[in-house]
């Protein structure tokens, strides 16, 4: 498992979405209970991202509760509803229109924590946006290919980045803002 040093923004975000749509099987978004319900359990029907969810509806495969997927998917770290969608270029276009960075998937503007799963249903690209945590669950060869293919996807590689010159060269190449 590899972690991202920083957010993936702009053109790199768009290319990452395209990359994921070609290689992943599904993606998930979460809506945490505290966003849609007040302390009395009254549901707020005017969430800001309701239109995005409507647009993504043709790709919706299933919805899950926290209890169903806790411990299986990193997105399920608190109470809420979690939506699993089929990866498709059209869905990717909607994700790119919604925002321009991976760590922007936070309430109240958007559903939380866009993440992707492989064909086995395992988390593949993991995003806990409000904590600014990005992880890649892939082989080292795939991670290295991704980093070369998409400048802006700056992957923590301690075996290389112990050398400060290599680290700084990579940071400059990825136009990274270390967070």
PEHUDA-V693492 format. One record per pair of residues at least 12 apart in sequence whose C-alpha atoms are under 8 Angstrom apart, sorted by the first residue. I is the first residue (numbers start at 0). GAP is how many residues later the second one is. Records with the same first field share a line. If there is no record, write none. Layout:
I->GAP / GAP
//
This chain:
0->134 / 135 / 136 / 137 / 138
1->133 / 134 / 135 / 136 / 141 / 153 / 154 / 155
2->130 / 131 / 132 / 133 / 152 / 153
3->129 / 130 / 131 / 132 / 149 / 150 / 151 / 152
4->129 / 149 / 150 / 151 / 173 / 174
5->126 / 128 / 147 / 148 / 170 / 171 / 172 / 173
6->94 / 95 / 96 / 125 / 127 / 146 / 170 / 172
7->93 / 94 / 95 / 144 / 145
8->91 / 92 / 93 / 143
9->90 / 91
11->138 / 139 / 140 / 141
12->83 / 87 / 88 / 89 / 139
13->82 / 86
14->135
15->134
16->75 / 78 / 79
17->71 / 74
19->67 / 96
20->66 / 67 / 68 / 71
21->65 / 66 / 67
22->95
23->63 / 92 / 93 / 94 / 95 / 100
24->61 / 62 / 91 / 92 / 93 / 94 / 96
25->58 / 59 / 60 / 61 / 90 / 91 / 92 / 93 / 95
26->57 / 58 / 59 / 60 / 87 / 88 / 89 / 90
27->47 / 54 / 55 / 56 / 57 / 85 / 86 / 87 / 88 / 89
28->46 / 53 / 54 / 55 / 82 / 83 / 84 / 85 / 86
29->45 / 46 / 50 / 51 / 52 / 53 / 81 / 82 / 83 / 84
30->49 / 50 / 51 / 76 / 80 / 81
31->46 / 47 / 48 / 49 / 80
32->46 / 47 / 48
33->46
34->12 / 72 / 73
46->61
47->60 / 61 / 62
48->59 / 60 / 61 / 62
51->42 / 46
54->39
55->29 / 35 / 38
58->26 / 27 / 28 / 29 / 32
59->23 / 24 / 25 / 26
60->22 / 23 / 24 / 25
61->21 / 22 / 23
62->18 / 19 / 20 / 21
63->17 / 18 / 19 / 20
64->14 / 15 / 16 / 17
65->12 / 13 / 14 / 15 / 16
71->50
72->49 / 50
73->49 / 52 / 54
74->38 / 40 / 51 / 52 / 53
97->12
101->12 / 25 / 27
102->24 / 25 / 26 / 27 / 29
103->25
104->24 / 25
105->23 / 24
111->16 / 17
112->13 / 14 / 15 / 16 / 17
113->12 / 13 / 14
114->12
122->14
123->12 / 13 / 14
124->12
131->47
142->12
150->22 / 23 / 24
151->21 / 22 / 23 / 24
152->21
153->16 / 17 / 20 / 22
//
